[in-house]
């Protein structure tokens, strides 16, 4: 479901978010706190204080999707909140790393290649 349609950007809300918020509450947070458009093709990702639950907000054609993941064991390696309430833009690959329990920076991962010619 998450990868069915094209994803624009992925934005992480650094630090904890109150996950009692529903779709409307998270959309307001995206609009007012992050100054971003919740109706864009981007994913907006939020994590709770214990770092064992994640919600992902996404607009799709005529309605919002709200994905929810709860870990039975372990924690997400979530980036801490910086001084300002600014989300971190990551790519879809990094989101998959986070959801799999890995850190955003993977020093042994192959870098993305943007070459468009054959030698």
N, CA, C and O of each residue as an XYZ file, in Angstrom:
476
protein
N       0.808     -1.205      0.000
C       0.000      0.000      0.000
C       0.845      1.259      0.000
O       0.559      2.212     -0.725
N       1.886      1.258      0.817
C       2.699      2.456      0.967
C       3.438      2.799     -0.316
O       3.690      3.973     -0.588
N       3.788      1.795     -1.108
C       4.557      2.060     -2.320
C       3.726      1.912     -3.592
O       4.293      1.839     -4.682
N       2.401      1.867     -3.481
C       1.551      1.692     -4.653
C       1.586      2.872     -5.614
O       1.626      2.674     -6.828
N       1.573      4.078     -5.100
C       1.595      5.249     -5.962
C       2.847      6.062     -5.660
O       3.435      5.923     -4.588
N       3.257      6.912     -6.603
C       4.518      7.637     -6.436
C       4.523      8.541     -5.202
O       3.529      9.183     -4.864
N       5.676      8.561     -4.553
C       5.857      9.375     -3.362
C       6.722     10.563     -3.733
O       7.766     10.408     -4.368
N       6.282     11.762     -3.331
C       7.081     12.956     -3.575
C       8.290     12.955     -2.657
O       9.334     12.398     -2.997
N       8.155     13.562     -1.526
C       9.227     13.598     -0.538
C       8.739     12.919      0.730
O       7.547     12.663      0.901
N       9.679     12.636      1.609
C       9.361     12.057      2.906
C       9.881     13.024      3.958
O      11.053     13.402      3.943
N       9.004     13.421      4.870
C       9.381     14.352      5.934
C       9.205     13.664      7.285
O       8.144     13.117      7.583
N      10.259     13.701      8.092
C      10.213     13.148      9.441
C      10.011     14.263     10.440
O      10.689     15.289     10.380
N       9.094     14.070     11.344
C       8.955     14.981     12.486
C       9.965     14.515     13.523
O       9.759     13.488     14.169
N      11.044     15.250     13.688
C      12.092     14.858     14.639
C      11.562     14.925     16.066
O      10.727     15.766     16.399
N      12.061     14.029     16.889
C      11.600     13.992     18.272
C      10.225     13.366     18.366
O       9.676     12.920     17.358
N       9.662     13.327     19.565
C       8.370     12.663     19.757
C       7.181     13.521     19.326
O       7.219     14.751     19.378
N       6.134     12.832     18.902
C       4.848     13.452     18.558
C       3.760     12.716     19.331
O       3.838     11.503     19.522
N       2.760     13.447     19.767
C       1.623     12.837     20.450
C       0.809     12.068     19.411
O       0.100     12.674     18.606
N       0.905     10.748     19.423
C       0.230      9.937     18.412
C      -1.241      9.707     18.712
O      -1.895      8.923     18.024
N      -1.773     10.378     19.730
C      -3.226     10.349     19.918
C      -3.898     11.207     18.850
O      -5.113     11.139     18.663
N      -3.106     12.009     18.157
C      -3.651     12.847     17.077
C      -4.155     11.955     15.947
O      -3.545     10.941     15.605
N      -5.270     12.357     15.387
C      -5.840     11.631     14.257
C      -5.346     12.275     12.961
O      -4.411     13.075     12.974
N      -5.968     11.928     11.871
C      -5.597     12.482     10.565
C      -5.661     14.004     10.591
O      -4.721     14.673     10.163
N      -6.753     14.549     11.087
C      -6.907     16.008     11.086
C      -5.846     16.684     11.947
O      -5.284     17.703     11.546
N      -5.567     16.132     13.119
C      -4.566     16.715     14.004
C      -3.180     16.690     13.395
O      -2.433     17.661     13.517
N      -2.826     15.594     12.742
C      -1.515     15.506     12.100
C      -1.435     16.428     10.882
O      -0.391     17.031     10.631
N      -2.528     16.542     10.125
C      -2.541     17.441      8.963
C      -2.368     18.895      9.404
O      -1.672     19.663      8.740
N      -2.991     19.276     10.509
C      -2.825     20.629     11.054
C      -1.379     20.843     11.482
O      -0.819     21.914     11.248
N      -0.775     19.850     12.098
C       0.622     19.934     12.504
C       1.529     20.142     11.286
O       2.448     20.960     11.331
N       1.276     19.415     10.213
C       2.054     19.570      8.976
C       1.900     20.983      8.424
O       2.884     21.616      8.043
N       0.680     21.470      8.382
C       0.398     22.787      7.805
C       0.929     23.926      8.672
O       1.620     24.814      8.171
N       0.619     23.909      9.946
C       0.926     25.059     10.799
C       2.320     25.009     11.425
O       2.997     26.036     11.485
N       2.759     23.849     11.887
C       4.069     23.777     12.536
C       5.210     23.638     11.527
O       6.275     24.230     11.701
N       4.981     22.852     10.476
C       6.048     22.604      9.506
C       5.971     23.535      8.306
O       6.921     23.617      7.528
N       4.848     24.241      8.144
C       4.630     25.114      6.991
C       4.758     24.347      5.670
O       5.370     24.825      4.715
N       4.162     23.140      5.637
C       4.155     22.299      4.442
C       2.714     21.989      4.060
O       1.797     22.170      4.861
N       2.525     21.527      2.844
C       1.195     21.232      2.331
C       0.841     19.769      2.580
O       1.435     18.892      1.951
N      -0.105     19.473      3.474
C      -0.462     18.078      3.726
C      -1.143     17.401      2.536
O      -1.275     16.177      2.519
N      -1.577     18.180      1.542
C      -2.238     17.631      0.356
C      -1.257     17.338     -0.778
O      -1.675     16.990     -1.883
N       0.036     17.474     -0.517
C       1.045     17.159     -1.528
C       1.204     15.644     -1.621
O       0.552     14.901     -0.887
N       2.062     15.194     -2.516
C       2.296     13.753     -2.672
C       3.352     13.240     -1.698
O       3.871     12.138     -1.872
N       3.671     14.023     -0.686
C       4.702     13.652      0.284
C       4.147     12.761      1.384
O       2.941     12.703      1.619
N       5.066     12.068      2.051
C       4.740     11.306      3.253
C       5.210     12.104      4.455
O       6.300     12.676      4.432
N       4.405     12.149      5.501
C       4.750     12.841      6.736
C       4.771     11.792      7.843
O       3.759     11.145      8.115
N       5.933     11.628      8.480
C       6.157     10.511      9.383
C       6.369     11.022     10.804
O       7.139     11.955     11.033
N       5.671     10.393     11.762
C       5.683     10.806     13.159
C       5.966      9.598     14.043
O       5.561      8.481     13.721
N       6.657      9.817     15.150
C       6.999      8.742     16.082
C       6.631      9.169     17.504
O       6.662     10.357     17.825
N       6.285      8.201     18.350
C       5.913      8.526     19.732
C       7.152      8.643     20.625
O       8.271      8.385     20.184
N       6.939      9.033     21.870
C       8.037      9.248     22.819
C       8.816      7.966     23.106
O      10.035      8.013     23.269
N       8.137      6.830     23.169
C       8.818      5.562     23.449
C       9.539      4.995     22.220
O      10.293      4.029     22.328
N       9.306      5.593     21.074
C       9.913      5.216     19.796
C       9.560      3.783     19.381
O      10.367      3.088     18.765
N       8.342      3.355     19.730
C       7.909      2.029     19.305
C       6.657      2.073     18.423
O       6.132      1.036     18.019
N       6.191      3.282     18.134
C       5.021      3.459     17.262
C       5.296      4.572     16.258
O       5.947      5.568     16.571
N       4.784      4.377     15.045
C       4.960      5.356     13.972
C       3.624      5.540     13.264
O       2.879      4.582     13.061
N       3.331      6.782     12.893
C       2.197      7.081     12.018
C       2.735      7.805     10.798
O       3.615      8.660     10.896
N       2.182      7.441      9.637
C       2.563      8.077      8.374
C       1.293      8.633      7.742
O       0.324      7.907      7.521
N       1.313      9.918      7.459
C       0.175     10.602      6.848
C       0.457     10.817      5.370
O       1.546     11.243      4.986
N      -0.543     10.515      4.548
C      -0.373     10.649      3.099
C      -1.696     11.021      2.436
O      -2.737     10.441      2.744
N      -1.648     11.986      1.530
C      -2.816     12.358      0.733
C      -2.804     11.538     -0.542
O      -1.753     11.379     -1.164
N      -3.962     11.010     -0.944
C      -4.053     10.201     -2.158
C      -5.357     10.505     -2.876
O      -6.413     10.019     -2.472
N      -5.300     11.284     -3.909
C      -6.414     11.631     -4.798
C      -7.578     12.349     -4.110
O      -7.798     13.536     -4.348
N      -8.314     11.644     -3.270
C      -9.495     12.270     -2.665
C      -9.627     12.000     -1.176
O     -10.712     12.135     -0.611
N      -8.524     11.619     -0.537
C      -8.585     11.365      0.894
C      -7.218     11.064      1.470
O      -6.253     10.832      0.742
N      -7.152     11.073      2.794
C      -5.902     10.793      3.491
C      -5.787      9.315      3.818
O      -6.783      8.647      4.095
N      -4.574      8.820      3.782
C      -4.209      7.522      4.331
C      -3.488      7.796      5.640
O      -2.725      8.757      5.744
N      -3.724      6.965      6.627
C      -2.974      7.028      7.871
C      -2.450      5.625      8.152
O      -3.207      4.727      8.521
N      -1.150      5.454      7.973
C      -0.502      4.176      8.246
C      -0.019      4.194      9.691
O       0.446      5.221     10.186
N      -0.130      3.063     10.355
C       0.249      2.964     11.761
C       1.071      1.694     11.944
O       0.683      0.619     11.487
N       2.199      1.831     12.612
C       3.038      0.656     12.870
C       3.423      0.645     14.337
O       3.842      1.662     14.890
N       3.277     -0.515     14.961
C       3.665     -0.694     16.359
C       4.641     -1.860     16.432
O       4.361     -2.951     15.935
N       5.790     -1.618     17.058
C       6.766     -2.677     17.251
C       6.421     -3.473     18.504
O       6.057     -2.894     19.527
N       6.533     -4.762     18.429
C       6.319     -5.606     19.604
C       7.579     -5.631     20.470
O       7.494     -5.742     21.693
N       8.739     -5.528     19.837
C      10.021     -5.446     20.547
C      10.899     -4.449     19.824
O      10.806     -4.292     18.607
N      11.749     -3.779     20.573
C      12.707     -2.855     19.971
C      12.158     -1.446     19.838
O      11.030     -1.143     20.226
N      13.007     -0.598     19.271
C      12.660      0.813     19.095
C      13.134      1.288     17.733
O      14.086      0.751     17.165
N      12.457      2.301     17.221
C      12.913      2.953     15.994
C      14.096      3.854     16.340
O      14.119      4.466     17.408
N      15.061      3.937     15.456
C      16.203      4.822     15.663
C      15.844      6.202     15.122
O      16.269      6.600     14.037
N      15.058      6.910     15.905
C      14.466      8.179     15.488
C      15.396      9.342     15.784
O      16.008      9.383     16.852
N      15.516     10.295     14.854
C      16.371     11.464     15.131
C      15.743     12.349     16.208
O      14.526     12.536     16.230
N      16.580     12.897     17.107
C      16.046     13.772     18.163
C      15.598     15.110     17.594
O      16.022     15.515     16.511
N      14.739     15.787     18.338
C      14.273     17.109     17.930
C      15.410     18.104     18.070
O      16.110     18.130     19.083
N      15.584     18.913     17.057
C      16.568     19.987     17.129
C      15.897     21.189     17.783
O      14.737     21.096     18.186
N      16.587     22.295     17.895
C      16.040     23.478     18.556
C      14.726     23.943     17.960
O      13.814     24.314     18.699
N      14.610     23.930     16.641
C      13.387     24.386     15.980
C      12.546     23.188     15.583
O      13.055     22.072     15.479
N      11.272     23.413     15.364
C      10.349     22.354     14.984
C      10.334     22.205     13.463
O       9.315     22.441     12.815
N      11.473     21.811     12.908
C      11.616     21.682     11.458
C      11.733     20.197     11.113
O      12.568     19.498     11.687
N      10.911     19.706     10.186
C      11.022     18.296      9.811
C      12.285     18.055      8.982
O      12.822     18.976      8.366
N      12.737     16.829      8.978
C      13.894     16.430      8.194
C      13.394     15.759      6.920
O      12.570     14.845      6.978
N      13.890     16.211      5.770
C      13.537     15.595      4.494
C      14.485     14.427      4.241
O      15.704     14.593      4.251
N      13.918     13.253      4.015
C      14.712     12.067      3.706
C      14.159     11.444      2.432
O      13.124     11.879      1.929
N      14.837     10.434      1.908
C      14.288      9.748      0.741
C      13.570      8.471      1.186
O      13.648      8.075      2.349
N      12.881      7.846      0.257
C      12.066      6.676      0.574
C      12.940      5.528      1.087
O      12.520      4.762      1.954
N      14.134      5.416      0.555
C      15.076      4.379      0.975
C      15.411      4.530      2.467
O      15.437      3.543      3.203
N      15.664      5.753      2.902
C      15.964      6.004      4.312
C      14.754      5.705      5.198
O      14.907      5.236      6.325
N      13.556      5.977      4.688
C      12.352      5.636      5.448
C      12.275      4.133      5.660
O      11.957      3.678      6.758
N      12.563      3.361      4.623
C      12.554      1.904      4.753
C      13.570      1.454      5.801
O      13.294      0.540      6.578
N      14.753      2.097      5.829
C      15.763      1.779      6.840
C      15.200      2.013      8.237
O      15.309      1.157      9.114
N      14.594      3.190      8.431
C      14.028      3.508      9.753
C      12.973      2.486     10.165
O      12.972      2.011     11.301
N      12.079      2.152      9.242
C      11.009      1.207      9.553
C      11.552     -0.193      9.818
O      10.905     -0.991     10.496
N      12.742     -0.499      9.286
C      13.375     -1.791      9.524
C      14.280     -1.785     10.754
O      14.941     -2.783     11.042
N      14.314     -0.661     11.484
C      15.086     -0.588     12.714
C      16.507     -0.088     12.547
O      17.309     -0.173     13.477
N      16.821      0.427     11.384
C      18.169      0.921     11.110
C      18.225      2.435     11.270
O      17.193      3.104     11.328
N      19.441      2.965     11.341
C      19.646      4.409     11.435
C      19.508      5.048     10.052
O      19.593      4.367      9.029
N      19.294      6.368     10.038
C      19.180      7.101      8.771
C      20.456      7.030      7.946
O      20.396      6.952      6.719
N      21.588      7.054      8.594
C      22.876      7.001      7.903
C      23.375      5.564      7.918
O      23.576      4.982      8.984
N      23.571      5.005      6.756
C      24.098      3.655      6.617
C      25.420      3.742      5.848
O      25.420      3.782      4.617
N      26.540      3.771      6.566
C      27.829      3.987      5.903
C      28.209      2.899      4.909
O      29.001      3.154      4.002
N      27.668      1.694      5.053
C      28.036      0.609      4.144
C      27.066      0.460      2.971
O      27.262     -0.403      2.115
N      26.031      1.285      2.925
C      25.060      1.194      1.832
C      25.658      1.772      0.554
O      26.444      2.718      0.599
N      25.284      1.204     -0.566
C      25.735      1.748     -1.841
C      25.074      3.101     -2.066
O      23.869      3.237     -1.855
N      25.837      4.103     -2.489
C      25.219      5.400     -2.777
C      24.352      5.303     -4.026
O      24.579      4.466     -4.900
N      23.367      6.167     -4.085
C      22.501      6.214     -5.255
C      23.286      6.721     -6.451
O      24.044      7.684     -6.338
N      23.106      6.074     -7.600
C      23.799      6.464     -8.833
C      22.799      7.196     -9.712
O      21.687      6.719     -9.939
N      23.201      8.348    -10.197
C      22.313      9.145    -11.045
C      22.806      9.209    -12.496
O      22.396     10.091    -13.250
N      23.661      8.300    -12.879
C      24.176      8.273    -14.245
C      23.052      7.907    -15.217
O      22.212      7.059    -14.918
N      23.050      8.543    -16.357
C      22.018      8.282    -17.360
C      22.600      7.952    -18.723
O      21.917      8.041    -19.743
N      23.880      7.566    -18.726
C      24.507      7.177    -19.985
C      25.208      5.834    -19.811
O      25.581      5.463    -18.699
N      25.382      5.119    -20.893
C      26.087      3.854    -20.896
C      27.471      4.092    -21.487
O      27.613      4.715    -22.539
N      28.489      3.586    -20.794
C      29.863      3.781    -21.266
C      30.286      2.620    -22.114
O      31.414      2.594    -22.607
